[in-house]
Amino acid sequence: LYMLVNTSLKTLPEFFKSATSLPATPNLDNFVEAWNQASFPRLLLNSAIYTAVSTTVYIITAIFVAFPIARGLVRGHKLIFTLFVIALFLPPALIPQFQLILRLGLYNNPIGYMLFFLVNPIGIIILVGYIRTLPKELDESAAMDGCGYFRFVWQVIIPLSKPAIATVVVLHAIGIWNELILPTIYLTSEQYFPVTRGLIVFQGVYGSNWPTLAAAVLMLTIPMIALFLVLQKYIVSGLTAGAVKG
């Protein structure tokens, strides 16, 4: 972090003269150049849309997947949960995914790109572990009062699962925001590039403008840092809930 901030405040000649020394005069021109050269507003908007839409859809669907697994409402729920755990250790199936996206006509399409982020096993595992800590008496009381399944999940389980949901939101959003491989493979039009893909503009034929790139990376991290600061009070409890039984 020190090197990143230090580099972003230097001119390019200063950086090549001494990469580790402090800048003689802090220079903010790199941030302005990065903002203009990489079309940062458009790239940030693309990344924000991909992150917000994918994370929202994923959280809603993940809750409705995790709840029946946690409560044992589906046959083979232990096997299903085990498969999610196994999925953590499997490599991404890039070739089958690429063929599927081509056949669906979603190559170089924002919708096809966002489909990759609608599945994340670690989120299901965290949510299942947390929901298991919620008393089952709530389910029985809601059933006796005539509360329907979807209403119960929406109005009872989701509000009580805020720590786990906040944890999954941060982990999922950071993964989407920092993704580079998938947009490089599946997005070819510059108008669809997320901000990570747009940073390649700083890679030149004869070298890279490292101070400007450092400034761009710092600006790239600000939205995720803000998200973490907003949700940080929920994250620890969301990760540790369900870890100890008894």
C-alpha positions in Angstrom: 0.0 0.0 0.0 2.9 2.4 0.8 4.5 1.7 -2.6 1.2 2.2 -4.3 0.5 5.5 -2.8 4.1 6.6 -3.1 4.2 5.7 -6.8 1.0 7.4 -7.6 2.4 10.8 -6.2 5.5 10.7 -8.5 6.2 11.8 -12.0 7.4 9.1 -14.4 11.0 10.4 -14.5 11.0 10.4 -10.7 9.8 6.8 -10.6 12.5 5.6 -13.0 15.1 7.5 -11.1 14.2 5.9 -7.7 11.1 3.8 -7.4 11.3 3.6 -3.6 12.2 7.1 -2.5 9.6 9.7 -1.5 8.4 12.1 -4.1 10.1 15.5 -4.1 6.8 17.2 -4.5 3.5 15.2 -4.3 1.9 15.2 -7.7 -1.8 14.7 -8.2 -1.7 15.0 -11.9 -1.6 11.2 -12.2 -5.1 10.9 -10.8 -6.4 13.4 -13.3 -4.6 11.7 -16.2 -5.8 8.2 -15.1 -9.4 9.5 -14.9 -9.3 11.0 -18.4 -7.0 8.5 -20.2 -8.9 5.3 -19.1 -12.4 6.8 -19.5 -12.9 6.1 -15.8 -16.5 7.3 -15.4 -17.7 4.8 -18.0 -15.6 2.0 -16.7 -16.7 2.6 -13.1 -20.4 2.7 -14.2 -20.0 -0.6 -16.0 -18.3 -2.2 -13.0 -21.0 -0.7 -10.7 -23.8 -2.2 -12.8 -22.2 -5.6 -13.1 -21.5 -5.7 -9.3 -24.8 -4.3 -8.1 -27.1 -6.4 -10.4 -25.1 -9.7 -10.0 -24.8 -9.4 -6.3 -28.5 -8.5 -5.7 -29.7 -11.4 -7.8 -27.2 -13.7 -6.3 -28.2 -12.8 -2.7 -31.9 -13.2 -3.3 -31.5 -16.6 -5.0 -28.9 -17.8 -2.5 -31.2 -17.1 0.5 -33.9 -19.3 -1.1 -31.4 -22.0 -1.8 -29.7 -21.9 1.6 -32.9 -21.9 3.8 -34.3 -25.3 2.7 -30.8 -26.8 2.9 -30.3 -25.4 6.4 -33.7 -26.6 7.6 -33.6 -30.0 5.9 -36.7 -29.2 3.8 -35.4 -30.9 0.7 -34.4 -34.6 0.2 -30.7 -35.1 0.2 -30.0 -31.7 1.8 -26.7 -33.0 3.4 -25.5 -34.3 0.0 -26.4 -31.0 -1.7 -24.5 -29.0 1.0 -21.5 -31.4 0.5 -21.6 -30.7 -3.2 -21.4 -26.9 -2.6 -18.3 -27.6 -0.3 -16.7 -29.7 -3.0 -17.3 -27.0 -5.6 -15.0 -24.7 -3.6 -12.0 -26.9 -4.7 -13.0 -27.4 -8.3 -11.2 -25.3 -11.0 -13.4 -23.1 -13.3 -14.7 -24.9 -16.3 -13.6 -22.2 -18.8 -13.9 -24.3 -22.0 -17.5 -25.6 -21.4 -18.6 -22.2 -20.2 -17.1 -20.6 -23.3 -19.0 -23.0 -25.6 -22.2 -22.5 -23.7 -22.0 -18.7 -23.9 -21.4 -18.9 -27.6 -24.3 -21.2 -28.2 -26.6 -19.0 -26.2 -25.6 -16.0 -28.2 -24.4 -14.2 -25.1 -20.7 -13.7 -26.1 -19.7 -10.0 -25.8 -23.0 -9.4 -23.9 -23.2 -7.8 -20.5 -26.1 -10.2 -19.6 -24.0 -13.2 -20.5 -21.1 -11.8 -18.5 -23.2 -11.3 -15.4 -24.5 -14.8 -15.5 -21.1 -16.1 -14.4 -21.5 -14.4 -11.0 -24.9 -15.9 -10.1 -23.3 -19.0 -8.6 -20.9 -18.8 -5.7 -20.6 -21.8 -3.3 -18.9 -19.9 -0.5 -21.9 -17.7 -0.2 -24.3 -20.6 0.1 -22.0 -22.2 2.8 -21.9 -19.0 4.9 -25.7 -18.6 4.6 -26.5 -22.2 5.5 -24.2 -22.1 8.5 -25.8 -18.9 9.8 -29.5 -19.9 9.2 -28.8 -23.1 11.1 -28.2 -20.9 14.2 -31.6 -19.4 14.0 -34.2 -21.1 16.2 -36.6 -23.5 14.5 -39.4 -22.2 16.8 -39.6 -19.2 14.5 -40.7 -21.5 11.6 -43.3 -23.2 13.8 -44.7 -19.9 15.1 -44.9 -18.4 11.6 -46.7 -21.6 10.3 -49.2 -21.4 13.1 -49.9 -17.8 12.3 -50.6 -18.6 8.7 -47.4 -17.1 7.3 -46.5 -18.4 3.8 -43.1 -19.8 2.9 -41.9 -16.9 0.7 -43.3 -14.3 3.1 -41.5 -16.0 6.0 -38.2 -16.1 4.2 -38.5 -12.5 3.0 -39.8 -10.9 6.3 -38.2 -13.1 8.9 -35.1 -15.0 7.7 -33.6 -12.2 5.6 -33.8 -9.5 8.3 -32.4 -12.0 10.9 -29.6 -13.0 8.5 -28.2 -9.5 8.0 -24.7 -10.3 9.3 -24.3 -13.3 7.0 -25.8 -11.4 4.0 -23.5 -8.5 4.6 -20.5 -10.9 4.6 -21.6 -12.6 1.4 -22.3 -9.2 -0.2 -18.7 -8.0 0.5 -17.0 -11.2 -0.6 -19.2 -11.5 -3.8 -18.9 -7.8 -4.7 -15.2 -7.7 -4.3 -14.8 -10.8 -6.5 -16.9 -9.2 -9.3 -15.2 -5.8 -9.0 -11.7 -7.2 -9.2 -12.4 -9.8 -11.9 -10.0 -9.6 -14.9 -9.9 -13.0 -16.6 -13.7 -13.2 -17.5 -14.0 -9.8 -19.0 -10.8 -10.4 -21.0 -12.3 -13.6 -22.4 -16.0 -12.7 -22.8 -16.1 -9.0 -23.5 -14.5 -7.6 -26.6 -16.2 -4.2 -27.0 -14.7 -1.3 -25.0 -18.2 0.0 -24.2 -18.8 -3.1 -22.0 -15.4 -3.2 -20.3 -15.3 -3.1 -16.5 -12.7 -0.9 -14.8 -10.2 -3.8 -14.3 -10.2 -4.5 -18.0 -9.9 -0.8 -18.8 -6.6 -0.5 -16.9 -4.9 -2.4 -19.7 -4.8 1.0 -21.5 -1.8 1.9 -19.4 0.2 -0.9 -20.9 2.2 0.6 -23.7 4.4 -1.0 -26.4 7.6 0.3 -24.8 6.6 0.0 -21.1 4.0 1.0 -18.6 3.2 4.3 -17.0 3.5 3.0 -13.5 2.6 6.3 -11.6 -0.6 6.7 -13.5 -1.5 3.0 -13.2 -0.9 3.3 -9.4 -3.2 6.2 -9.3 -5.9 4.3 -11.3 -5.6 1.3 -9.0 -6.1 3.5 -5.9 -9.2 5.0 -7.4 -10.4 1.4 -8.3 -10.2 0.4 -4.6 -12.2 3.3 -3.2 -15.7 1.9 -3.8 -14.9 -1.5 -2.3 -13.3 0.1 0.7 -16.4 2.2 1.2 -18.6 -0.9 1.0 -16.4 -2.7 3.5 -16.6 0.2 6.0 -20.4 0.4 5.7 -20.8 -3.3 6.3 -17.9 -4.1 8.6 -19.9 -4.4 11.8 -21.8 -7.3 10.4 -18.9 -9.2 8.8 -17.2 -10.8 11.8 -20.4 -12.1 13.3 -21.6 -13.3 9.8 -18.4 -15.3 9.3 -18.2 -16.8 12.8 -21.9 -17.7 13.2 -22.4 -21.4 12.9 -18.7 -22.2 13.3 -19.1 -23.5 16.8 -22.0 -25.8 17.8 -23.1 -26.0 21.4 
